[in-house]
């Protein structure tokens, strides 16, 4: 049976999800949450929500999907075990190797692999299953065909509603390097939602060039259900309870009643870009929201200026204080507020001068928000009473028997009757019960009101405890961490689009077209030759890459699918920086010949976990994002098909934008400044954008020379820890 999974950034959102019919909710704790700006839950609130959710047969998943450093691993595992012991139905992790470690030590703990881990094809799903995960949350970029294949291997969860990350899941470093706040640590500052220009015709004016519309698959959820998807996820732990209520209600209607009733309410609570169906069904014209950033709402009417008043022409009603967004020629002009109604529509008060023909979108519907949060779910309970002289009271709640402590005495004046019992047990105190009555049998006993009330409280508390009971087998949070085999790595590895001019121990060839290999790119290179594989490949592309990989000594892969591929073609694996390996458990558990540690570690942090097979990126280009879509709107017929562009932000910073090809065009965004450190040993150097690779490689370890080469440079996270 399929599951509607709702976000709960706080208690009120959790209640909104439960009351509107969610089958499960996912929440974050105060630590290790990929949404650290959400209110999240402390242990007391967490336990309260667990009990309430379980009473309604709603599951609770705890998201702990952040990059975990060496200094945090023990705390991370303790928090995960504590969450399980407190009743969590599953723990959501992005570190697949920490997950494997948990599963080995505590096999009873249910693990879901986060979308941050980037499972996008069946090979990644197979590896997740091998590591002990019972469910994968597919990368948002995963094609429908691959979703279907993944669902045949392992229980699968997909996003159906909410914000889309512009970068491939779990490998965005834009906020980290451009602003010092790591998205992989739950502190993303969303630089992708800012204005940029691209040095290409029709794109060289500032707009939201890489800001994506919100996802809304709508009735296409039926196709996903037929493909075998188990869980349908609504994004939004940072959003308000009314949004959660609207989104859950909408998908309950679509999935269970085959109707799109509620779409208007969903648009009014949050709608960025008038929605896209997402990449599972192919990039559509609404995919990028270049003109409007933030909540667009629902179209309400056109503006007409009459007697100096801004009249929104519409047959709809609004109330004073309702909020609006005004668009002119498709672009945001200002906000407005309803100041009253008139014969032709609604009178708006705006912060800027409006013009005839401007379009008004309602973004805050006060009456709707109140209505959405009114719904309260109740648990039907039937109360049966048997009260007889000389015997203890017997109360049944839905057939569950509870007994009083002392035999009852005969009444002298006021015997207990039906009305007395109904009045008492109609009081449900704090419990979400809807009371019905069955047999109420008594032979004229007397019970003081205080005693009957105390009995009722005890009975209701006992029944609630029984239906919300934590059935998880308790685990003792004690760990024996693996010992790393220390050693000094004296090798240098270089990523380049041509290895002939590279003098390094390991050359990693990064093809501009992943399926067009010619040995002319490697014929003069004498070191170990590895083929660079991007974080995302479809299942079809995965099969095509195998024959090319046979020409190399091994593969360098940014995605989990690389572990399966390396095994299938019997080649060694170089685990890429995109896997975000940041602790000794992950290093020990990573069955790769070489490991590139996370770009978000300092040199000191990397030294804590380095072995003779570990590399640290110490120089060169810094890849910030992989775009698994066309930022030019897939206008292939008029495309200039250049390999390089520049993404320029509002401050004038220039971020190189590189096109590469698989079966389709994809893009990489690089940092505006190149990386410089003094590291000499165990260094990974990214020269994807460099023409004079030999000069860069000859300068490794010499900061002054590297500064002279790059001019625009940064030390990245090599010195300053990320937040």
BELQUIBEL-V905078 format. One record per pair of residues at least 24 apart in sequence whose ideal C-beta (glycine too) atoms are under 7 Angstrom apart, sorted by the first residue. I is the first residue (numbers start at 1). J is the second residue. D is the distance in Angstrom with one decimal. If there is no record, write none. Layout:
# BELQUIBEL-V905078
I/J/D, I/J/D
This chain:
# BELQUIBEL-V905078
2/225/5.4, 2/230/6.1, 2/232/6.5, 2/255/6.6, 3/230/6.1, 3/231/4.3, 3/232/6.8, 4/232/5.6, 4/248/6.3, 4/251/5.3, 4/252/6.3, 4/255/6.6, 5/157/6.7, 5/231/5.0, 5/232/6.4, 5/233/4.6, 5/234/6.7, 6/234/5.2, 6/244/5.7, 6/248/5.0, 7/234/5.9, 7/235/6.4, 7/236/4.3, 7/237/4.4, 7/244/6.3, 8/237/6.9, 9/35/6.6, 9/38/3.6, 9/39/5.8, 9/40/6.9, 9/237/3.8, 9/238/5.9, 10/38/6.9, 10/39/3.9, 11/45/5.9, 11/49/6.4, 12/241/4.4, 13/241/4.6, 13/244/4.7, 14/49/5.0, 16/241/4.0, 16/244/4.4, 16/245/4.2, 16/373/6.4, 17/244/5.2, 17/248/5.5, 18/52/6.8, 18/53/6.0, 18/56/5.6, 18/58/5.4, 18/377/6.0, 19/375/4.9, 19/376/5.6, 19/377/4.5, 20/245/4.8, 20/248/4.2, 20/249/4.8, 20/252/7.0, 20/375/5.8, 21/248/5.8, 21/249/6.9, 21/252/4.4, 22/58/6.1, 22/248/4.9, 23/58/6.4, 23/59/6.9, 24/58/6.1, 24/59/3.9, 24/61/6.3, 25/53/6.3, 25/58/6.4, 25/60/5.8, 26/61/4.3, 26/63/5.4, 26/92/6.6, 27/60/6.5, 27/62/6.1, 27/63/6.9, 28/63/5.0, 28/237/6.3, 29/62/6.4, 29/79/6.4, 29/83/6.6, 31/79/6.0, 32/64/4.4, 32/66/5.1, 32/76/5.6, 32/79/6.1, 33/63/5.9, 33/64/6.9, 33/66/6.9, 33/186/5.3, 34/63/6.2, 34/65/4.7, 34/66/5.4, 34/116/6.6, 34/186/4.6, 35/186/5.9, 35/237/4.4, 35/238/5.9, 36/186/3.6, 36/187/5.5, 37/238/6.3, 38/237/4.6, 38/238/5.5, 46/86/6.2, 47/86/5.5, 50/86/6.2, 50/87/4.2, 51/468/4.1, 54/87/6.7, 54/468/4.3, 55/379/6.3, 55/464/6.1, 55/467/5.0, 55/468/4.2, 56/377/6.3, 56/379/6.7, 59/89/4.1, 60/88/5.8, 60/89/5.5, 61/88/6.9, 61/89/6.0, 61/90/4.7, 61/92/5.6, 61/112/6.3, 62/88/4.6, 62/91/5.4, 62/92/6.6, 63/92/4.4, 64/91/5.9, 64/92/6.4, 64/93/5.9, 65/92/5.4, 65/93/6.0, 65/94/4.0, 65/114/3.7, 65/116/4.9, 66/94/6.8, 66/184/6.5, 66/185/5.3, 66/186/5.4, 67/182/6.9, 67/184/4.3, 67/185/5.6, 67/580/5.1, 67/582/5.3, 67/598/6.2, 67/600/6.0, 68/95/5.6, 68/98/6.2, 68/582/6.1, 68/583/5.4, 69/582/5.2, 69/583/6.1, 69/601/7.0, 69/605/6.0, 70/583/4.7, 70/584/5.8, 70/605/6.5, 70/608/4.7, 70/609/5.3, 73/583/4.7, 73/585/5.7, 74/479/6.7, 77/102/6.8, 77/477/6.9, 77/479/5.7, 78/477/4.7, 81/106/6.7, 81/475/5.1, 81/477/4.2, 82/477/6.8, 84/109/5.0, 84/472/5.7, 84/475/6.2, 85/472/6.6, 85/474/5.2, 85/475/6.1, 86/470/6.9, 87/470/3.8, 87/472/6.0, 94/170/5.9, 95/586/6.0, 96/128/6.5, 96/131/5.2, 96/560/6.3, 97/585/6.0, 97/586/3.9, 97/589/3.7, 97/590/5.8, 98/585/5.5, 98/586/6.4, 99/131/5.7, 99/132/6.3, 99/133/5.9, 100/131/4.1, 100/132/5.6, 100/589/5.4, 101/585/5.0, 101/589/6.2, 103/132/3.0, 105/479/6.6, 106/475/4.8, 108/473/4.8, 109/475/6.8, 110/134/5.7, 112/137/6.2, 113/137/6.4, 115/139/5.7, 115/140/6.3, 115/169/4.7, 116/169/5.7, 116/170/3.5, 117/170/6.0, 117/560/6.1, 118/168/6.3, 118/169/4.9, 118/170/5.0, 118/171/6.6, 118/535/5.5, 118/559/5.4, 118/560/6.4, 119/150/6.9, 119/560/6.2, 120/146/6.4, 120/536/5.2, 120/559/7.0, 121/146/5.1, 121/537/6.1, 121/538/6.3, 121/539/4.7, 121/542/5.3, 121/561/5.4, 122/146/6.9, 122/149/4.5, 122/150/5.8, 122/153/5.8, 122/539/5.8, 123/542/5.8, 123/561/3.8, 123/564/3.8, 123/565/6.0, 124/559/6.4, 124/560/4.4, 124/561/4.2, 125/150/4.4, 125/153/4.6, 125/154/5.1, 126/153/6.2, 126/564/5.2, 127/560/5.1, 127/563/4.7, 127/564/5.1, 128/154/6.5, 128/560/6.9, 129/153/6.4, 129/154/4.9, 137/233/6.8, 139/168/6.7, 139/169/4.3, 140/164/5.8, 140/165/6.7, 140/169/6.0, 140/278/6.7, 140/279/6.9, 141/168/6.1, 141/279/4.9, 141/536/5.9, 141/628/4.1, 142/280/6.3, 143/280/6.2, 143/538/5.4, 144/227/6.8, 144/280/4.8, 144/281/6.1, 145/539/6.6, 146/538/5.8, 146/539/4.9, 147/224/6.8, 147/227/5.8, 147/229/6.5, 147/280/6.1, 148/227/4.1, 148/228/6.4, 149/539/5.7, 151/227/5.9, 151/228/3.5, 151/229/5.5, 152/228/6.2, 155/230/4.9, 156/228/6.9, 156/229/5.3, 156/230/5.9, 157/230/6.6, 157/231/3.8, 157/233/5.5, 158/224/6.0, 158/229/5.3, 158/232/6.6, 158/233/6.5, 159/215/6.0, 159/233/4.9, 159/235/5.8, 160/215/6.9, 160/217/4.5, 160/221/5.5, 160/232/4.6, 160/233/6.5, 160/234/6.7, 160/251/6.6, 161/215/5.9, 161/216/5.6, 161/234/4.5, 161/235/6.5, 161/247/5.3, 161/251/6.9, 162/214/6.1, 162/215/5.9, 162/234/5.8, 162/235/2.6, 162/236/4.9, 163/214/5.9, 163/235/5.4, 163/272/6.9, 164/212/4.2, 164/214/7.0, 164/215/5.3, 164/278/6.9, 166/192/4.2, 166/210/4.7, 166/211/7.0, 166/212/5.4, 166/625/6.8, 166/627/6.5, 167/625/3.8, 167/626/6.2, 167/627/6.9, 168/535/5.1, 168/536/5.3, 168/626/4.2, 168/628/5.4, 170/580/6.9, 171/535/5.4, 171/558/6.7, 171/578/4.4, 171/626/6.1, 172/625/5.4, 173/599/6.0, 173/624/4.8, 174/624/4.5, 174/625/5.6, 174/669/7.0, 176/600/5.8, 176/722/5.7, 177/622/5.8, 177/624/6.1, 177/671/5.1, 177/716/6.3, 180/722/6.6, 180/723/6.2, 181/723/5.1, 182/600/5.6, 182/722/4.4, 182/723/6.6, 184/580/6.1, 184/600/6.3, 185/722/6.2, 185/723/6.8, 187/723/5.4, 193/293/5.6, 194/649/6.1, 194/650/6.4, 195/650/5.2, 196/647/5.1, 196/648/6.2, 196/649/5.5, 197/648/5.1, 198/645/5.5, 198/647/5.8, 198/657/6.9, 199/645/5.7, 199/646/4.8, 200/632/6.9, 200/640/6.8, 200/645/6.0, 203/632/6.8, 206/650/6.6, 207/290/4.4, 207/291/6.5, 208/289/6.0, 208/290/5.0, 208/293/5.0, 209/290/5.9, 209/631/6.2, 209/647/7.0, 210/631/5.9, 211/288/7.0, 211/289/5.3, 211/290/7.0, 211/293/5.7, 212/287/6.3, 212/288/6.1, 212/289/6.4, 213/272/5.6, 213/273/2.6, 213/274/6.5, 213/275/5.9, 213/276/4.4, 213/286/5.2, 213/287/6.2, 213/288/6.9, 213/289/4.3, 214/271/6.2, 214/272/4.2, 214/273/6.1, 214/275/5.7, 215/276/6.1, 215/278/4.7, 216/275/3.9, 217/277/5.8, 217/278/6.2, 218/254/6.5, 218/260/6.2, 219/254/5.9, 219/260/6.3, 220/277/6.0, 220/281/6.2, 221/251/6.7, 221/254/5.7, 221/255/5.8, 239/270/5.8, 241/373/6.1, 242/269/5.1, 242/369/4.4, 242/372/4.5, 242/373/5.9, 243/269/4.1, 243/270/4.8, 245/372/4.2, 245/373/6.1, 245/375/7.0, 246/372/5.6, 264/298/5.9, 265/368/5.9, 265/372/6.6, 267/297/6.3, 267/298/4.0, 268/297/5.7, 268/298/5.1, 268/362/5.8, 268/365/4.7, 268/368/5.8, 270/295/5.4, 271/295/6.4, 271/296/5.0, 271/297/5.9, 271/298/6.8, 272/296/6.3, 279/628/6.7, 279/629/6.4, 283/629/5.2, 283/630/6.4, 283/634/5.5, 287/629/6.4, 288/631/6.9, 288/633/6.5, 291/330/4.8, 291/331/4.9, 292/327/7.0, 292/332/5.3, 295/363/5.1, 296/325/6.3, 296/361/5.6, 297/325/5.9, 297/361/4.1, 297/362/5.0, 297/363/3.6, 298/361/6.1, 298/362/5.6, 299/359/6.5, 299/361/5.5, 300/324/6.7, 300/360/4.8, 300/361/6.0, 300/362/4.6, 301/345/5.7, 301/360/5.6, 302/357/6.1, 302/359/5.9, 303/354/5.1, 303/355/7.0, 303/356/6.4, 303/357/6.7, 303/358/4.0, 303/360/6.0, 304/356/5.7, 305/354/6.8, 305/356/5.6, 309/347/5.6, 310/347/6.7, 310/348/4.4, 310/350/5.7, 310/354/4.8, 311/342/6.4, 311/344/5.5, 311/345/5.7, 311/347/6.2, 312/345/4.8, 312/346/4.5, 312/348/5.6, 312/360/4.5, 313/344/5.5, 313/345/4.8, 314/345/4.2, 314/346/6.2, 317/341/6.3, 318/346/4.7, 318/362/6.8, 319/366/5.6, 319/367/5.8, 321/366/5.7, 322/362/6.2, 322/364/5.8, 322/365/5.9, 322/366/5.7, 323/363/4.8, 323/364/3.3, 324/348/6.0, 324/360/4.9, 324/361/6.3, 324/362/5.6, 324/363/6.2, 325/361/4.8, 325/363/5.1, 326/350/6.3, 326/354/6.2, 326/358/5.3, 326/360/5.9, 327/358/6.9, 327/359/4.7, 327/361/6.7, 328/355/6.6, 328/358/5.1, 333/358/6.5, 336/360/6.7, 377/432/6.7, 378/432/5.4, 378/433/6.5, 378/434/3.8, 379/432/5.6, 379/433/5.5, 379/434/6.8, 380/434/5.0, 380/436/6.5, 381/433/4.8, 381/434/7.0, 381/435/5.8, 382/436/4.8, 382/438/4.9, 383/425/4.9, 383/435/6.0, 383/437/5.4, 383/438/6.7, 384/438/4.2, 384/439/4.9, 385/421/5.5, 385/440/4.9, 385/441/6.6, 386/441/5.0, 387/416/5.9, 387/441/7.0, 387/442/4.2, 387/445/5.0, 388/443/5.2, 388/445/6.7, 389/443/5.7, 389/445/5.4, 393/455/6.3, 395/455/7.0, 395/459/4.9, 397/459/6.2, 397/463/4.2, 400/463/5.8, 400/466/6.3, 402/459/4.5, 402/462/5.7, 404/455/5.8, 408/445/4.2, 408/447/6.6, 409/445/6.6, 409/446/6.0, 410/444/6.3, 410/445/6.2, 410/446/6.9, 411/444/5.3, 411/445/6.0, 411/446/3.6, 412/446/6.7, 414/446/6.7, 415/444/4.0, 415/445/6.5, 415/446/6.1, 416/442/5.2, 416/445/5.6, 416/446/6.6, 416/447/5.6, 424/452/5.2, 424/453/6.5, 424/456/5.6, 425/456/5.7, 427/456/6.9, 428/460/6.7, 429/457/6.2, 429/460/6.4, 431/460/5.2, 431/464/5.3, 433/460/6.8, 481/584/6.5, 481/585/6.4, 482/584/6.9, 482/585/6.7, 482/588/3.8, 484/584/5.4, 484/587/6.2, 484/588/6.1, 484/609/6.7, 484/611/5.4, 485/611/5.8, 486/611/6.2, 487/611/5.8, 487/612/3.1, 488/612/6.3, 488/681/6.2, 489/612/4.9, 489/613/6.6, 489/614/6.1, 489/615/6.7, 489/681/6.0, 489/682/3.4, 490/681/5.1, 491/682/6.7, 492/683/5.3, 492/685/6.9, 492/700/6.2, 493/615/5.5, 493/684/4.8, 494/685/4.8, 494/687/5.9, 494/693/6.9, 494/697/5.8, 495/532/6.2, 495/686/4.7, 495/687/6.2, 495/688/5.9, 496/687/4.6, 496/693/5.0, 497/688/6.5, 499/525/3.9, 499/529/6.8, 500/524/4.1, 500/525/6.1, 501/693/5.2, 501/694/4.4, 502/693/5.6, 502/694/6.9, 502/697/6.1, 503/694/6.5, 503/697/5.7, 504/697/5.8, 506/530/6.2, 508/532/5.0, 508/556/4.6, 510/688/5.7, 512/643/6.2, 512/660/5.5, 512/661/6.8, 513/661/4.3, 514/545/6.5, 514/660/7.0, 514/661/6.5, 514/662/4.8, 515/544/5.8, 515/548/6.7, 517/548/4.8, 517/551/6.3, 528/553/4.8, 528/554/6.9, 529/553/5.0, 530/554/4.8, 530/555/6.1, 530/556/4.4, 530/574/5.3, 531/555/5.1, 531/556/6.8, 532/556/5.0, 533/557/4.3, 533/558/6.8, 533/562/6.0, 534/558/6.0, 534/626/6.3, 535/559/4.4, 535/578/5.0, 535/626/5.5, 536/626/6.6, 536/628/5.0, 537/561/6.6, 537/662/6.6, 538/663/6.9, 540/663/6.8, 541/662/5.0, 541/663/5.6, 554/593/6.4, 563/591/7.0, 577/617/6.1, 583/609/6.3, 584/609/4.7, 587/611/6.4, 587/614/6.6, 596/684/5.2, 599/717/6.8, 600/717/5.5, 600/722/5.1, 601/717/6.7, 602/717/5.8, 602/718/6.0, 602/719/6.2, 602/721/5.4, 603/677/6.9, 603/679/6.8, 603/718/4.9, 610/682/6.5, 614/682/6.2, 615/682/5.3, 615/683/6.7, 615/684/4.2, 616/679/6.5, 616/682/6.1, 616/683/6.6, 616/684/6.6, 617/675/6.6, 617/684/4.5, 617/686/6.4, 618/677/4.4, 618/679/3.6, 618/683/4.1, 618/684/6.9, 618/685/6.9, 619/675/5.5, 619/676/6.2, 619/677/6.4, 619/683/6.7, 619/685/4.7, 619/696/6.9, 619/700/5.9, 619/706/5.8, 620/674/6.2, 620/675/5.8, 620/685/4.5, 620/686/3.9, 620/687/5.3, 620/696/6.5, 621/670/5.1, 621/674/5.9, 621/686/4.5, 621/687/6.7, 621/688/5.2, 621/689/4.9, 622/670/6.2, 622/671/3.9, 622/674/6.9, 622/675/5.3, 622/716/6.4, 623/668/5.5, 623/670/5.7, 623/686/6.7, 624/669/4.9, 624/670/6.2, 624/671/5.5, 625/668/7.0, 625/669/4.2, 626/666/6.8, 626/668/5.7, 627/666/6.4, 627/667/4.2, 627/669/6.8, 628/666/5.8, 630/665/6.0, 631/667/6.2, 656/689/5.7, 658/688/6.8, 658/689/6.8, 672/712/6.9, 673/712/4.8, 673/713/5.4, 673/714/4.1, 674/710/4.0, 674/712/6.7, 674/713/5.3, 675/714/6.3, 675/716/4.9, 676/703/5.7, 676/706/4.4, 676/707/5.8, 676/710/6.4, 676/713/4.4, 676/715/6.2, 677/715/6.2, 677/718/4.7, 678/703/4.9
